[in-house]
Amino acid sequence: MFRRVLIANRGEIAVRVTQTLQQLGITAVSVYAQPDRCAMHVRQADEAYLLEGETTAQTYLRGENIIAIAKAHNIDAIHPGYGFLSENAEFAQMCQDNGITFIGPSPEVITNMGDKLIAKKVMTDAGIPVVPGLTVSVKDAETIRKDVANIGYPVLVKAAAGGGGKGMRLVASENELADAMAAAQREAKSAFGDDRVFIEKYIDKPRHVEIQIFGDTHGNVVHLFERECSIQRRHQKIIEESPSPAISSELRQQMGESAVQAAKAIGYTNAGTVEFILDQSGKFYFLEVNTRLQVEHPVTEFITQQDLVHAQLLVADGQALPFTQDSLKQTGHALEARIYAEDAERNFLPSTGTIIHYVPPSAPYVRVDSGVSTGSEVTVHYDPMLAKLIVWGATREESLRRMSWALQHFVVMGVTTNIEFLRQVIEHPAFQKGELHTHFLEEHEVSPPPDSQTPDAVLIAAAYGSKQSSHQMTNVSSSPNAESNNPWLTGGSWRAF
């Protein structure tokens, strides 16, 4: 096994990876930009090295500088986390060329799955259902008007090299096609340096359901069940759960088998996610493959009792997967909510400043993955996500109650957060019933009431009282075997397998 692993990332994912490395006796090495010199991921690492530069492009996105640090300090492997260089095939190749193990799939797989057109063709050839559309890059609206009419409006124009909603336009009628394509091409060029776009049929009110996959170099490929990620804002997920309330055991098996088939078709190794959309009739269609560990991976860890980062390390080291398909079981229900420094009442404008008081909820079956603490600076330089709140319950109903409780006991002072907004979503009647789709927030116009801000004195009392009240959660689970079925019994305290 590796002796020294560098984490080419920051924030909560760097802290998360560090925890597993240290539990395994592996030296965790962090890198940091100047604004992060006092950040939690720097403080918790065994070693930390400064990335020269000022902007993100000059620091966390400068692969050659990270490689230079790795070589200078005898690093065996690099874990890219997610975001930044995690899906950068050039960086993965640089690691390989310099004799450093990249903890993820091969550069070739990253390249192919990063191109949506190649990915769709590979999946079509493998017999995986894809959304109807034009599977070639299109430049001129005039030459495809007839083809698009045959697909049927509405359609989506999507960036071939894109993601996260960039370079995407909804086209309701033929009159809008030319302008939508031009706008999508401009945005795709700006965001990805690639103006290729393609056309897909627009699926009305779909669910976003993804399957966690894992492959090793010994030919073993498994899936670790599904995560529902339909609650999204501006094409970014904010709440995830597993199992999906829409998936029957039969459909789960079909989607899992399709995800494994997709992974085998591309020669996938390490952790990844096959993303599908599910229409209102129950048909599923391939969307994309994320060639990295996902932000929402703790949901899968909770319901399978597997440490996915540990499994990533084993596979990257050339070992076989530590589990088989038959040994994997779904137990209970897990939810994740992403805590952001943003103001829901001001169109989710990011909030910056110093966190003057930070007390996450602490209770059995509550886990908080965080990159901040009291005194942390929230700046304009990086994504405003502060933490991820993950809960587990024997049933979905129990998990929902626990999440609501945990959000009420999550104290952050000094910056505005979306905590109350998340609680409004969780407690919405449609969410409680599992009536989810990717336009849920637009349809229900969920927003916290104007007077939802709790007075500071009450917040401080809640902060210091949270640990006192946490004992009330100890015996909430309705399952007599729930404690033995779940590895994370207290917030911030969990073990690898």
LINMOVEN-V462455 format. One record per residue. N is the residue number from 1. PHI is phi as a letter, one per 20 degrees, with the letter a starting at -180 (NA if undefined). OMEGA is omega in degrees with one decimal (none if undefined). NEAR is the number of other ideal C-beta (glycine too) atoms within 12 Angstrom. Layout:
# LINMOVEN-V462455
((N | PHI | OMEGA | NEAR) (N | PHI | OMEGA | NEAR))
This chain:
# LINMOVEN-V462455
((1 | NA | -179.6 | 21) (2 | g | 176.2 | 33) (3 | d | -175.7 | 21) (4 | c | -178.7 | 29) (5 | c | 176.6 | 46) (6 | e | 178.7 | 49) (7 | d | -176.2 | 53) (8 | e | -176.4 | 48) (9 | a | -176.9 | 47) (10 | b | 172.2 | 45) (11 | m | -171.0 | 44) (12 | f | -179.0 | 43) (13 | f | 176.6 | 41) (14 | f | 176.3 | 45) (15 | f | -179.3 | 37) (16 | g | -179.3 | 44) (17 | f | 178.2 | 46) (18 | g | -178.1 | 39) (19 | f | 179.7 | 35) (20 | f | 178.8 | 38) (21 | g | -177.0 | 40) (22 | f | 175.7 | 25) (23 | f | 179.5 | 21) (24 | e | 179.2 | 26) (25 | m | 179.5 | 16) (26 | e | 178.4 | 34) (27 | f | -179.2 | 25) (28 | e | -177.3 | 39) (29 | d | 179.2 | 39) (30 | d | 168.1 | 46) (31 | c | -177.1 | 46) (32 | b | 171.5 | 37) (33 | e | -175.3 | 36) (34 | g | 179.1 | 22) (35 | f | -178.6 | 26) (36 | d | -172.1 | 34) (37 | f | 179.3 | 22) (38 | d | -175.1 | 21) (39 | f | -177.1 | 37) (40 | f | -177.5 | 35) (41 | f | 175.8 | 43) (42 | f | -177.7 | 33) (43 | f | -174.6 | 23) (44 | e | -179.8 | 30) (45 | f | 174.2 | 33) (46 | f | 176.6 | 25) (47 | b | 178.3 | 29) (48 | b | -176.1 | 29) (49 | c | -176.9 | 28) (50 | f | 172.2 | 20) (51 | e | -179.6 | 37) (52 | f | 179.4 | 19) (53 | p | -177.4 | 21) (54 | d | -176.6 | 14) (55 | e | 176.2 | 17) (56 | f | 179.5 | 24) (57 | f | -179.4 | 16) (58 | e | -174.8 | 18) (59 | c | -173.9 | 32) (60 | f | 179.6 | 43) (61 | d | -178.4 | 27) (62 | e | -173.9 | 27) (63 | g | -176.6 | 34) (64 | f | 178.1 | 25) (65 | f | 177.7 | 27) (66 | f | 176.8 | 44) (67 | f | 179.8 | 31) (68 | f | 176.9 | 20) (69 | f | -179.5 | 32) (70 | f | -179.7 | 37) (71 | f | -178.4 | 22) (72 | f | -174.4 | 18) (73 | c | 170.8 | 25) (74 | l | 179.3 | 18) (75 | f | 178.3 | 37) (76 | e | -174.2 | 29) (77 | b | 177.7 | 39) (78 | c | 172.5 | 46) (79 | d | -174.7 | 50) (80 | e | -175.1 | 46) (81 | m | 172.5 | 42) (82 | c | -171.2 | 40) (83 | m | -179.6 | 29) (84 | l | -173.5 | 32) (85 | e | -171.9 | 42) (86 | f | 179.5 | 39) (87 | d | 179.9 | 36) (88 | e | -176.3 | 33) (89 | f | 179.4 | 29) (90 | f | 178.9 | 21) (91 | f | 177.1 | 35) (92 | g | 178.7 | 38) (93 | f | 177.1 | 24) (94 | f | 177.0 | 27) (95 | g | -178.5 | 37) (96 | f | -178.1 | 24) (97 | f | -177.9 | 16) (98 | d | 176.3 | 25) (99 | m | 178.9 | 16) (100 | d | -178.9 | 35) (101 | f | 173.9 | 33) (102 | e | -176.3 | 45) (103 | e | -177.4 | 47) (104 | r | -179.5 | 42) (105 | f | -177.8 | 43) (106 | f | 176.3 | 28) (107 | g | -179.0 | 27) (108 | f | 179.6 | 21) (109 | f | 178.8 | 35) (110 | g | 179.2 | 36) (111 | f | -175.7 | 24) (112 | f | -178.2 | 29) (113 | f | 174.9 | 41) (114 | f | 176.7 | 32) (115 | e | -173.2 | 32) (116 | f | -179.9 | 41) (117 | f | 176.5 | 31) (118 | f | -178.8 | 28) (119 | g | -179.3 | 40) (120 | f | 179.4 | 34) (121 | f | 179.2 | 25) (122 | f | -178.5 | 32) (123 | f | 176.7 | 35) (124 | f | 179.1 | 22) (125 | f | -179.1 | 17) (126 | e | 178.3 | 26) (127 | n | 178.0 | 15) (128 | e | -179.2 | 34) (129 | f | 177.7 | 26) (130 | c | 178.8 | 34) (131 | f | 177.7 | 34) (132 | g | 179.4 | 25) (133 | r | 177.0 | 36) (134 | e | -174.3 | 36) (135 | e | 175.1 | 28) (136 | c | 177.3 | 20) (137 | f | -178.8 | 30) (138 | c | -177.8 | 34) (139 | d | -170.0 | 21) (140 | d | -179.0 | 16) (141 | f | -176.0 | 30) (142 | f | -175.3 | 14) (143 | f | -175.9 | 17) (144 | d | -176.5 | 27) (145 | g | -179.0 | 24) (146 | f | 179.8 | 13) (147 | f | -179.9 | 24) (148 | f | 177.3 | 36) (149 | f | 177.8 | 19) (150 | f | 175.4 | 16) (151 | f | 179.1 | 28) (152 | o | 177.0 | 20) (153 | f | 1.8 | 24) (154 | f | 177.3 | 24) (155 | c | 174.5 | 39) (156 | d | 166.4 | 39) (157 | e | -175.4 | 47) (158 | c | 178.5 | 44) (159 | f | -179.4 | 40) (160 | f | -178.0 | 39) (161 | d | -167.6 | 35) (162 | d | 179.9 | 34) (163 | r | 176.8 | 31) (164 | m | 178.1 | 25) (165 | n | 179.3 | 23) (166 | f | -178.5 | 29) (167 | m | -179.1 | 34) (168 | d | 177.8 | 32) (169 | b | 174.2 | 33) (170 | e | -178.9 | 26) (171 | d | -176.0 | 35) (172 | e | -177.1 | 19) (173 | b | -178.0 | 18) (174 | f | -178.5 | 24) (175 | f | -176.6 | 13) (176 | e | -168.6 | 23) (177 | f | -174.7 | 35) (178 | f | -178.9 | 24) (179 | f | -179.6 | 19) (180 | f | 179.1 | 32) (181 | f | -179.7 | 38) (182 | f | -179.9 | 23) (183 | f | 179.2 | 25) (184 | f | 179.4 | 42) (185 | f | 178.5 | 34) (186 | f | -178.0 | 21) (187 | f | 178.7 | 27) (188 | f | 179.0 | 32) (189 | f | -178.7 | 21) (190 | f | -174.5 | 17) (191 | e | -170.6 | 22) (192 | c | -176.8 | 27) (193 | m | -175.0 | 15) (194 | b | -174.8 | 26) (195 | e | 179.6 | 27) (196 | f | 176.2 | 28) (197 | c | 176.1 | 43) (198 | b | -173.4 | 43) (199 | d | 174.0 | 44) (200 | c | 172.2 | 38) (201 | f | 177.7 | 31) (202 | e | 177.7 | 31) (203 | e | -175.9 | 32) (204 | f | 176.6 | 21) (205 | l | 179.7 | 22) (206 | e | 166.5 | 33) (207 | e | 175.7 | 41) (208 | d | -177.5 | 39) (209 | c | -177.6 | 45) (210 | d | -179.7 | 44) (211 | d | 175.6 | 49) (212 | f | 177.8 | 48) (213 | d | 177.0 | 52) (214 | b | 176.7 | 46) (215 | c | 175.5 | 40) (216 | c | -177.1 | 30) (217 | e | 179.0 | 22) (218 | d | 178.2 | 16) (219 | n | 178.8 | 15) (220 | e | 175.9 | 28) (221 | c | 178.8 | 37) (222 | c | 168.1 | 37) (223 | d | 179.4 | 41) (224 | d | 173.7 | 46) (225 | m | -169.2 | 42) (226 | d | 168.2 | 45) (227 | c | 174.2 | 48) (228 | e | -175.7 | 44) (229 | c | -172.5 | 43) (230 | f | -179.3 | 39) (231 | e | -173.4 | 41) (232 | c | 174.1 | 28) (233 | c | -176.2 | 29) (234 | l | 176.8 | 18) (235 | m | 176.9 | 26) (236 | d | -178.9 | 28) (237 | f | 176.0 | 37) (238 | c | 176.5 | 39) (239 | c | 179.6 | 47) (240 | c | 178.6 | 45) (241 | b | 174.9 | 47) (242 | b | 0.6 | 43) (243 | f | 173.5 | 37) (244 | f | 177.9 | 38) (245 | f | -177.8 | 30) (246 | d | -170.7 | 33) (247 | d | 173.6 | 32) (248 | e | 179.1 | 16) (249 | f | 179.4 | 14) (250 | f | 179.4 | 11) (251 | f | 177.4 | 26) (252 | g | 179.4 | 30) (253 | f | -180.0 | 19) (254 | f | -178.6 | 25) (255 | f | 177.9 | 42) (256 | f | 179.2 | 34) (257 | f | 178.1 | 25) (258 | f | 179.3 | 35) (259 | f | 177.4 | 45) (260 | f | 177.6 | 32) (261 | f | 178.2 | 27) (262 | f | -179.8 | 45) (263 | f | 179.2 | 41) (264 | f | -178.2 | 26) (265 | f | -177.7 | 29) (266 | d | 179.3 | 37) (267 | m | -172.0 | 26) (268 | f | 171.9 | 43) (269 | c | -179.0 | 39) (270 | m | -174.7 | 44) (271 | e | 177.0 | 47) (272 | b | -179.1 | 45) (273 | c | 172.5 | 44) (274 | e | -175.9 | 49) (275 | e | 178.8 | 44) (276 | c | 164.0 | 45) (277 | d | -175.7 | 36) (278 | d | -178.2 | 38) (279 | e | -172.9 | 24) (280 | f | 178.1 | 17) (281 | e | -179.8 | 14) (282 | n | 176.3 | 21) (283 | e | 179.7 | 24) (284 | d | -176.9 | 39) (285 | c | 177.1 | 32) (286 | f | 177.6 | 42) (287 | d | 179.3 | 40) (288 | a | 172.6 | 42) (289 | d | 172.8 | 44) (290 | e | -170.8 | 41) (291 | e | -176.8 | 44) (292 | a | 168.5 | 44) (293 | f | -177.0 | 44) (294 | e | 174.5 | 41) (295 | g | -173.6 | 39) (296 | e | -178.2 | 44) (297 | g | 178.4 | 45) (298 | g | 177.2 | 44) (299 | g | 179.1 | 46) (300 | f | 178.4 | 44) (301 | f | -179.3 | 43) (302 | f | -172.8 | 46) (303 | e | 178.7 | 43) (304 | d | -176.4 | 38) (305 | m | 179.4 | 32) (306 | d | 172.8 | 38) (307 | e | -174.3 | 33) (308 | f | 177.4 | 44) (309 | f | 175.5 | 47) (310 | g | 178.4 | 40) (311 | f | 176.4 | 40) (312 | g | -179.5 | 48) (313 | f | -179.9 | 40) (314 | f | -178.3 | 35) (315 | f | 179.3 | 39) (316 | f | 178.7 | 38) (317 | e | 178.3 | 26) (318 | n | 179.9 | 18) (319 | e | 178.8 | 20) (320 | f | 175.3 | 20) (321 | g | -179.8 | 34) (322 | e | 179.2 | 28) (323 | b | 175.1 | 28) (324 | d | 179.3 | 18) (325 | f | -178.1 | 22) (326 | f | -178.0 | 8) (327 | e | -178.0 | 15) (328 | e | 179.8 | 27) (329 | c | 171.6 | 17) (330 | e | 179.1 | 31) (331 | c | 177.0 | 31) (332 | m | -175.2 | 37) (333 | c | -179.8 | 40) (334 | c | 177.8 | 48) (335 | c | 173.0 | 51) (336 | c | 174.8 | 44) (337 | c | -178.0 | 49) (338 | e | -178.6 | 43) (339 | e | -178.5 | 45) (340 | d | 169.9 | 39) (341 | e | -177.9 | 37) (342 | b | -175.2 | 33) (343 | d | -178.3 | 25) (344 | f | -178.9 | 32) (345 | e | 179.7 | 21) (346 | c | 178.2 | 15) (347 | l | 176.1 | 13) (348 | l | 176.0 | 26) (349 | f | 179.2 | 17) (350 | g | -179.8 | 25) (351 | d | -179.4 | 29) (352 | d | 178.8 | 23) (353 | q | 179.0 | 23) (354 | d | 175.3 | 21) (355 | f | -175.7 | 35) (356 | e | 175.9 | 22) (357 | b | -176.5 | 26) (358 | c | 177.3 | 34) (359 | c | 176.8 | 33) (360 | f | 179.0 | 42) (361 | f | 179.4 | 41) (362 | c | -178.7 | 32) (363 | a | 174.1 | 38) (364 | g | 177.2 | 32) (365 | m | 175.1 | 46) (366 | c | -179.4 | 48) (367 | c | 176.8 | 41) (368 | c | 172.3 | 41) (369 | e | -171.9 | 43) (370 | c | 175.1 | 37) (371 | d | -177.7 | 42) (372 | c | 175.9 | 43) (373 | b | 175.7 | 30) (374 | g | -178.3 | 21) (375 | n | -180.0 | 18) (376 | f | 176.4 | 37) (377 | e | 173.8 | 27) (378 | d | -172.7 | 37) (379 | d | 179.0 | 27) (380 | e | -172.0 | 16) (381 | f | -170.9 | 25) (382 | c | 176.7 | 35) (383 | g | -174.7 | 29) (384 | e | 177.7 | 31) (385 | f | -178.9 | 34) (386 | e | -172.6 | 43) (387 | a | 172.0 | 46) (388 | c | 177.8 | 44) (389 | d | -177.0 | 51) (390 | c | 178.9 | 48) (391 | c | 177.9 | 49) (392 | c | 174.6 | 50) (393 | b | 179.1 | 38) (394 | f | 178.1 | 32) (395 | c | 177.1 | 22) (396 | f | -179.4 | 32) (397 | f | 178.6 | 22) (398 | f | 178.7 | 28) (399 | f | 178.3 | 45) (400 | f | 178.3 | 34) (401 | f | -178.2 | 31) (402 | f | 178.4 | 43) (403 | f | 178.5 | 45) (404 | g | 178.2 | 33) (405 | f | -176.2 | 33) (406 | f | 178.0 | 43) (407 | f | 178.0 | 41) (408 | f | -177.2 | 30) (409 | d | 177.7 | 36) (410 | e | -173.7 | 40) (411 | d | 174.1 | 37) (412 | c | 178.4 | 43) (413 | c | 178.6 | 31) (414 | o | 173.9 | 25) (415 | c | 176.3 | 31) (416 | f | -179.9 | 30) (417 | c | 178.3 | 42) (418 | e | -173.9 | 43) (419 | g | -178.9 | 43) (420 | f | 176.0 | 34) (421 | f | 178.7 | 36) (422 | f | 179.5 | 41) (423 | f | 177.2 | 33) (424 | f | 178.4 | 31) (425 | f | -177.9 | 37) (426 | g | -175.7 | 38) (427 | e | 179.4 | 25) (428 | f | -177.7 | 27) (429 | g | -179.4 | 15) (430 | f | 177.0 | 24) (431 | f | 178.9 | 34) (432 | g | 179.6 | 22) (433 | e | -178.4 | 16) (434 | m | -179.6 | 26) (435 | e | -170.0 | 21) (436 | d | 169.4 | 37) (437 | a | -171.2 | 31) (438 | f | 177.2 | 35) (439 | d | -178.9 | 26) (440 | g | -175.0 | 32) (441 | f | 177.1 | 31) (442 | f | -177.6 | 16) (443 | f | -173.8 | 18) (444 | e | 177.4 | 21) (445 | l | -179.0 | 15) (446 | f | 175.4 | 29) (447 | b | 178.9 | 24) (448 | f | 177.1 | 28) (449 | f | -177.2 | 14) (450 | g | -177.1 | 10) (451 | e | -174.2 | 9) (452 | f | -180.0 | 22) (453 | f | -179.9 | 20) (454 | f | 177.4 | 24) (455 | g | -177.5 | 12) (456 | g | -177.9 | 16) (457 | f | 179.0 | 12) (458 | f | 178.1 | 15) (459 | f | 179.9 | 27) (460 | f | 177.8 | 19) (461 | f | 179.2 | 18) (462 | f | -179.3 | 29) (463 | f | -177.4 | 28) (464 | f | 179.3 | 16) (465 | e | -174.2 | 20) (466 | f | -179.4 | 31) (467 | f | 178.5 | 22) (468 | f | -177.1 | 16) (469 | e | -173.9 | 21) (470 | f | -179.2 | 28) (471 | f | 179.1 | 15) (472 | f | -177.8 | 19) (473 | e | -170.2 | 33) (474 | g | -174.6 | 18) (475 | d | -178.2 | 17) (476 | f | -172.4 | 30) (477 | g | 179.4 | 31) (478 | e | -179.2 | 19) (479 | e | -178.9 | 21) (480 | f | -178.7 | 10) (481 | d | -174.0 | 12) (482 | f | -177.5 | 31) (483 | f | -179.6 | 21) (484 | f | -177.6 | 14) (485 | e | -175.3 | 25) (486 | c | -175.0 | 35) (487 | f | -174.6 | 31) (488 | d | -173.5 | 37) (489 | e | 179.7 | 26) (490 | c | 179.7 | 25) (491 | g | 177.1 | 33) (492 | m | 179.7 | 29) (493 | c | -178.2 | 18) (494 | b | -173.8 | 30) (495 | c | 173.2 | 20) (496 | e | -179.7 | 28) (497 | d | none | 22))
